[in-house]
């Protein structure tokens, strides 16, 4: 009887919702994201499926990112601003077997004049990769 109860408890724990995610890889940590030969520092935190983080941007404020990591797929979006522009990014990627990330980044740029009026917009799609950084 005790073996039957133990087997049921173990089976319930293994097949309970979220049990698979409990053993899922984490993408939390510091990464070097490379896009168009430009290395950028990407820092991610992960809580369950939810992901937050920052992406350094040499032309403006760091991007504040929000996203999700599920079944080895990372998605995130965020915004950055500078004196005469704003940029919004949306990214999707996959965690590769070697631990790197590979994905596509869609960027929407809005150029502003000194009066902060829109003078132009453009969209750009870029391929990116990321590898974990050595501890700082």
Rosetta silent file (secondary structure, phi, psi, omega in degrees, C-alpha in Angstrom):
SEQUENCE: XXXXXXXXXXXXXXXXXXXXXXXXXXXXXXXXXXXXXXXXXXXXXXXXXXXXXXXXXXXXXXXXXXXXXXXXXXXXXXXXXXXXXXXXXXXXXXXXXXXXXXXXXXXXXXXXXXXXXXXXXXXXXXXXXXXXXXXX
SCORE:     score description
SCORE:     0.000 S_00000001
   1 L     0.000  -45.197  179.658    0.000    0.000    0.000 S_00000001
   2 H   -62.969  -36.458  177.848    2.795    2.448    0.903 S_00000001
   3 H   -65.030  -38.267  179.422    4.549    1.681   -2.389 S_00000001
   4 H   -64.670  -44.569  179.078    1.372    2.493   -4.317 S_00000001
   5 H   -64.457  -43.176  178.515    0.965    5.823   -2.528 S_00000001
   6 H   -61.614  -43.120  179.562    4.634    6.651   -3.074 S_00000001
   7 H   -63.263  -39.148  178.981    4.340    5.803   -6.778 S_00000001
   8 H   -66.972  -42.877  179.474    1.276    8.035   -7.129 S_00000001
   9 H   -63.773  -44.214  179.407    2.994   10.947   -5.364 S_00000001
  10 H   -63.765  -44.987  179.407    6.114   10.588   -7.540 S_00000001
  11 H   -62.611  -40.485  178.712    4.028   10.353  -10.728 S_00000001
  12 H   -63.390  -39.567  179.535    2.011   13.421   -9.709 S_00000001
  13 H   -67.961  -39.734 -178.050    5.199   15.402   -9.118 S_00000001
  14 H   -70.255  -40.627 -174.581    6.727   14.361  -12.432 S_00000001
  15 H   -99.152    6.272  178.479    3.632   15.019  -14.529 S_00000001
  16 L   -67.333  148.912  175.956    2.343   18.074  -12.665 S_00000001
  17 L   -56.050  134.509  179.297    2.029   21.292  -14.661 S_00000001
  18 L    91.152  -11.906 -178.646    5.331   23.129  -14.548 S_00000001
  19 H   -63.883  -38.925  179.075    7.391   20.045  -13.702 S_00000001
  20 H   -65.975  -40.967 -179.336    9.034   20.090  -17.126 S_00000001
  21 H   -67.673  -25.797 -179.724    9.800   23.796  -16.801 S_00000001
  22 H   -63.278  -27.780  179.519   11.407   23.219  -13.416 S_00000001
  23 L  -100.231    2.294 -179.018   14.213   21.358  -15.199 S_00000001
  24 L   -65.938  148.160  178.316   14.353   23.763  -18.153 S_00000001
  25 L   -61.647  157.091  176.169   17.625   25.512  -18.911 S_00000001
  26 L  -109.643  146.972  175.616   18.085   29.066  -17.740 S_00000001
  27 L  -110.302    9.018  178.992   19.208   31.971  -19.883 S_00000001
  28 L   -64.376  142.614  176.580   19.842   34.230  -16.895 S_00000001
  29 E   132.771 -170.655 -179.352   23.228   35.910  -16.832 S_00000001
  30 E   -98.405  136.243 -178.330   25.504   38.138  -18.903 S_00000001
  31 E  -130.722  157.883  166.920   25.830   37.630  -22.642 S_00000001
  32 E  -106.931  112.077  178.976   27.642   39.259  -25.548 S_00000001
  33 E   -95.362  126.212  179.919   25.056   39.884  -28.243 S_00000001
  34 E  -112.432  122.688  177.269   26.561   40.482  -31.698 S_00000001
  35 E  -137.236  126.859 -178.193   24.533   42.237  -34.361 S_00000001
  36 L    49.559   47.783  178.999   26.048   43.649  -37.546 S_00000001
  37 L    61.912   19.401  177.998   29.579   43.135  -36.143 S_00000001
  38 E  -111.561  113.857  177.870   28.716   45.227  -33.075 S_00000001
  39 E   -82.627  128.260 -179.484   29.183   43.445  -29.707 S_00000001
  40 E  -124.826  146.176  177.616   26.655   44.575  -27.084 S_00000001
  41 E   -84.154  124.203  177.843   26.300   43.560  -23.430 S_00000001
  42 E  -116.463  124.861  178.153   23.029   41.725  -22.768 S_00000001
  43 E  -120.730  124.773 -176.650   22.073   40.951  -19.160 S_00000001
  44 E  -122.039  142.953  170.378   19.068   38.707  -18.522 S_00000001
  45 E  -119.598  145.738 -177.796   17.151   37.648  -15.425 S_00000001
  46 E  -131.802  132.260  175.648   14.676   34.788  -15.535 S_00000001
  47 E  -131.689  100.287 -172.537   11.771   33.976  -13.227 S_00000001
  48 L    65.264 -124.902  177.203    9.915   30.925  -14.538 S_00000001
  49 L   -86.415  -21.953 -175.048    9.121   31.794  -18.142 S_00000001
  50 E   -72.507  138.040  179.940    9.351   35.571  -17.609 S_00000001
  51 E  -127.552  137.242  171.879   12.535   37.321  -18.698 S_00000001
  52 E  -132.362  163.474  177.817   13.721   40.858  -17.959 S_00000001
  53 E   171.737 -170.195  177.364   16.990   42.525  -18.693 S_00000001
  54 E  -135.082  151.377  174.921   19.029   45.250  -20.317 S_00000001
  55 E  -130.358  115.653  178.655   20.849   45.577  -23.612 S_00000001
  56 L   -62.107  146.355  179.757   23.569   48.209  -23.837 S_00000001
  57 L  -139.481  118.740 -172.595   23.241   50.554  -26.809 S_00000001
  58 L   -68.955  -14.424 -175.863   26.153   52.828  -27.738 S_00000001
  59 L  -103.448   -3.713 -177.955   23.929   55.535  -29.247 S_00000001
  60 L  -163.846 -161.300  179.483   21.375   55.958  -26.449 S_00000001
  61 L   -69.409  153.540  175.563   20.073   54.659  -23.170 S_00000001
  62 L   -60.200  145.090  174.481   20.263   50.911  -22.523 S_00000001
  63 E   -70.312  134.019  169.853   17.213   48.988  -23.693 S_00000001
  64 E   -95.178  117.811 -171.758   14.997   47.806  -20.817 S_00000001
  65 E  -106.088  145.391  168.563   13.829   44.383  -21.960 S_00000001
  66 E  -134.463  147.280 -179.104   10.853   42.206  -21.129 S_00000001
  67 E  -176.400 -156.008 -176.918   10.126   38.845  -22.652 S_00000001
  68 E  -148.410  152.026  174.627    9.750   35.117  -22.204 S_00000001
  69 E  -129.761  116.278 -177.185   11.810   31.931  -22.401 S_00000001
  70 E  -147.227  131.637  177.610    9.903   28.760  -23.204 S_00000001
  71 L    49.706   50.423  177.880   10.989   25.498  -24.827 S_00000001
  72 L    63.364   20.798  177.346   14.452   26.863  -25.681 S_00000001
  73 E  -120.995  126.618  179.004   12.968   29.950  -27.388 S_00000001
  74 E  -108.597  130.772  171.005   13.659   33.467  -26.138 S_00000001
  75 E  -126.787  143.994  175.591   11.568   36.473  -27.133 S_00000001
  76 E  -156.282  162.141  174.974   12.017   40.010  -25.866 S_00000001
  77 E  -146.340  161.866  179.318   11.254   43.630  -26.676 S_00000001
  78 E  -177.957  174.696 -176.141   12.364   47.011  -25.389 S_00000001
  79 E  -131.481  152.236  173.949   12.987   50.669  -26.125 S_00000001
  80 E  -138.466  154.297  178.180   15.915   53.079  -26.153 S_00000001
  81 E  -134.762  156.193  174.278   16.103   56.834  -26.597 S_00000001
  82 E  -139.060 -169.916 -178.704   18.722   59.375  -27.518 S_00000001
  83 L   -58.825  -43.054 -174.429   18.805   63.115  -28.126 S_00000001
  84 L  -130.937   35.206  177.809   17.075   62.915  -31.493 S_00000001
  85 E  -162.311  162.933  165.014   15.698   59.403  -31.824 S_00000001
  86 E  -134.324  153.610  176.488   13.796   56.535  -30.285 S_00000001
  87 E  -143.079  136.189  176.947   14.134   52.891  -31.219 S_00000001
  88 E  -117.137  132.749  177.667   11.942   49.907  -30.397 S_00000001
  89 E  -120.230  147.548  170.997   13.239   46.359  -30.797 S_00000001
  90 E  -132.761  132.110 -176.519   11.514   42.995  -30.882 S_00000001
  91 E  -133.434  150.097  174.082   13.608   39.847  -30.955 S_00000001
  92 E  -137.195  139.656 -178.335   13.086   36.126  -31.243 S_00000001
  93 E  -152.874  172.054  176.637   15.778   33.497  -30.842 S_00000001
  94 E  -126.735  143.094  173.992   16.533   29.889  -30.088 S_00000001
  95 E   -83.337  116.830 -177.452   18.928   28.435  -27.535 S_00000001
  96 L   -80.586  164.277 -179.570   21.330   26.250  -29.520 S_00000001
  97 L   -59.480  -29.040  179.824   22.812   22.938  -28.342 S_00000001
  98 L   -83.688    2.965  178.090   26.168   24.685  -27.743 S_00000001
  99 L    90.710   -2.801  177.536   24.518   27.163  -25.334 S_00000001
 100 L   -86.775  166.035  175.138   24.561   30.136  -27.718 S_00000001
 101 E  -112.692  142.946  174.988   21.519   32.088  -28.906 S_00000001
 102 E  -134.868  133.314 -177.937   20.681   32.804  -32.549 S_00000001
 103 E  -163.849 -170.870  179.502   17.830   35.018  -33.634 S_00000001
 104 E  -120.940  136.958  178.950   16.259   37.865  -35.524 S_00000001
 105 E  -119.972  124.084  175.329   15.921   41.421  -34.236 S_00000001
 106 E  -102.639  122.973 -178.839   13.347   43.821  -35.698 S_00000001
 107 E  -117.644  136.249  175.990   14.139   47.473  -34.996 S_00000001
 108 E  -118.400  110.963 -177.906   11.843   50.457  -35.569 S_00000001
 109 E   -98.467  137.157  173.081   13.727   53.773  -35.551 S_00000001
 110 E  -123.359  118.019  178.808   12.060   57.179  -35.200 S_00000001
 111 E   -93.239  138.114 -177.499   14.254   60.197  -35.958 S_00000001
 112 E  -122.359  149.829  172.886   13.368   63.515  -34.286 S_00000001
 113 L   -88.334 -175.844 -177.126   14.467   67.091  -34.920 S_00000001
 114 L   -64.306  -22.463  176.641   15.542   69.480  -32.137 S_00000001
 115 L   -87.922    7.916 -178.742   11.870   70.362  -31.514 S_00000001
 116 L    60.330   36.735  172.685   11.243   66.607  -31.028 S_00000001
 117 L   -99.062  144.071 -179.430    9.094   66.369  -34.144 S_00000001
 118 E   -68.670  125.515  177.349    9.261   63.193  -36.204 S_00000001
 119 E  -114.816   -9.427  177.760   11.391   63.715  -39.306 S_00000001
 120 E  -178.511  155.390  175.271   11.778   60.101  -40.379 S_00000001
 121 E  -137.546  154.732  172.923   11.216   56.472  -39.560 S_00000001
 122 E  -156.466  152.995  177.444   12.784   53.265  -40.736 S_00000001
 123 E  -116.807  144.971 -179.514   12.570   49.580  -39.990 S_00000001
 124 E  -142.621  135.512  175.943   15.461   47.166  -40.004 S_00000001
 125 E  -110.772  128.603 -176.457   15.640   43.386  -39.597 S_00000001
 126 E  -132.748  144.766  173.422   18.942   41.995  -38.342 S_00000001
 127 E   -88.867  139.117  179.336   20.311   38.544  -37.544 S_00000001
 128 E  -137.325  159.949  174.047   22.047   38.275  -34.160 S_00000001
 129 E  -134.367  159.134  176.987   23.931   35.784  -32.035 S_00000001
 130 E  -146.721  141.923  175.639   24.804   35.774  -28.354 S_00000001
 131 E  -129.380  150.507  179.039   27.272   33.868  -26.208 S_00000001
 132 E   -64.063  140.400  178.376   27.661   33.853  -22.451 S_00000001
 133 L   -85.074  153.653  170.408   30.213   36.333  -21.122 S_00000001
 134 L   -66.792  148.828  179.001   32.992   35.386  -18.769 S_00000001
 135 L   -54.777  136.698 -179.314   32.199   36.502  -15.230 S_00000001
 136 L   -73.425    0.000    0.000   32.995   40.195  -14.789 S_00000001
